[in-house]
Amino acid sequence: MALFWLSDEGWAAIEPHLPKNQPCARRVDERRVVSGIVHVLKVGCRWCDCPADYASSATVYNRFNR
């Protein structure tokens, strides 16, 4: 199964709408996480089956849930 990655144009449209300066220990690359969210929604897999190339499945789900 091919992974989904946001294009530069897609990322440029989404990035300004993301919250900035969120407190946490270590932020994962936002573009990877958003690509993971889109991948799960397109493929229809469970959150726990999200490929680790994006981030941990918990991180991807929690960012989607927020």
Buried (B, 14 or more C-beta within 10 A) or exposed (E): EEEBBBEEEBBEEBEEEEEEEEEEEEEBEBBBBBBBBBBBEEBEBEBEEBBEEBBBBEBBBEBBEE
